[in-house]
Amino acid sequence: MSPLAATSKLAIEAGVLDVGSEPFLDPGAPEWETVPGARLALEPTPLDRLPSAYVQAAWANRPRANPREVEVRALMARGTLSLRLCWAAPRPVPALSDLDAFPDACAVLFPADGVSAPLATMGSRRRPVAGWHWQAGPLGPFAVRARGLGTVERAKADPLRAQARHEAGSWSVVLSRPIDPGSPFGAGRNVPVAFAIWCGAARERAGIKSHTPSWQELRLP
Amino acid sequence: MSTASSGSTEAPAAPGSRPKQQFAMVLDLNKCLGCQCCTVACKTQWTSGPGMDAMWWNIVSTIPGRGTPRDAFELGGGYRNGSPVPGELPSGREWGEAWEFDYEQVFDGEGYGKTFLRPKEHDGAEPGWGPNWDEDQGGGSYPNSYFFYLPLLCMNCSQPACLEACPRDSIYRRDEDGIILIDEERCHGYRFCVEACPYKRIYFNKERSVAQKCISCYPRLEAGVAPACVRQCPGRLHHIGYLDDPDSAVHRLVHTFQVALPLHADFEVMPNVFYVPPLLPDAFDEDGRFDPSRSRMPLEDLERLFGPEVQAALATLQAERERVAAGEPSELMDILIARNWRDLLGPFDVDPARVEPARHR
């Protein structure tokens, strides 16, 4: 196991993997142990940043779920970037099983241009953010794009793929996508990235989540 | 089916803004039979798609009763002194599931002639709640038991808590008639709107992960046809029209005669569905004769739903009834009786059988 650094801001060193053409999706694959993991501190979204007075009122006194950290590893394999997110989920919600159920979920976010965008507001009109969103169950994963709070749009079709497993009280989710020419994830680049976790057992959804409060750095080989 | 992705070519009114005119309904509860024809008309028209089995955009509840979902009016939402009130999110069982029935066992299997058709929930459990679960149970004790029926549907509120609660602006109020619609393309199924609606008239489609609700049959309205629930009501209890039109029945009943009242005005959402309260029935005395000095139904039951204004509304209704009984004319009673039932429909009196299919969206 590679040593993990407990810090709120850390570079995530992506490794290179020489594998076949299939997307690298298995969360339990031993290859993940060949790259260092970054353990990133998470914070709940501030209530006053939620774009609805109702949501602010409804959540003012509700307990917030706290997966306090997420461990992230990254691998580049034949033009495909795979990210593995692991976090503690002792009471997993693996599906949208009832009308009052909210599946666990996670996401990675980055500036759409790979350079800069305001994270606290989920991008802006002129500087959008893009991301990959997974939620437990059959829906998704979704490639998303946003130009401010409450503006997340899901792509109708995207080659983004995901695979997840819940084991020993933790989720391990791999998000994998081919890197297009001109993508922010070009070879040798350092890309700002942020991560978010939604705890279904606490009915977290939308802006109610735990997230890295500032951009991290994904260093691509 | 995308029920409400774009009801209008006009830009939606901004939250809180006043539409050009407001579509409204008045339901005379003295006429409601509790037959659920409105419920079935709506079901047939709109909620037969995937994930909609247990949806009843229109439902008739027995009052007193716990409603649909269970304890519907006790689950929060709306506003208090202008501030949003946190609401609860009912489970599928609290809403009432779409039960399964083992017809084979009853009609063809060993149970033929020995058992009866038993509903089962999705996991085989016996249902413990459902829409209209406590039908006709009512309150009071024989011979002074009582109940009445309360049809419920989207209230197209002027202060819509659902719209305000949605962080994605997926809910909008049409500028041309004030009807509240959900843009299913924008909705991500967060269900804040379900929590925030104090009448619990927004459903969640689990298969599609979107919120859905009564759309006031806007495609019918746009063709001049009354909503399905209105057309199919045998009791003819719905008056529809534009509340801003001083000549409309809805305006006359709500503003002029003030006999049509909002449900739970204390929710502070300013609904645009109004109810003519049921007249209080005389109690029976010990000999089984009517006792006009007492009512079978406590006034408090009506006040809880319609506020203290219900007393004045009932007094007006009673006075006008007495005028008619004395042979005097009464515009109010003429409107409520609606001898020509098409008068109920306001500007939406087009026969749906005469509408070209192309006019439907």
Interface residues (C-beta under 8 A of the other chain):
Chain A: L50 P51 S52 A53 Y54 V55 A57 A58 L96 D98 L99 D100 L139 L149 G150 T151 V152 R154 R203 R205 A206 G207
Chain B: S83 P84 V85 P86 G87 L89 P90 S91 G92 W95 A161 E164 A165 C166 P167 R168 D169 H188 G189 Y190 R191 F192 E195 A196 F204 K206 S209
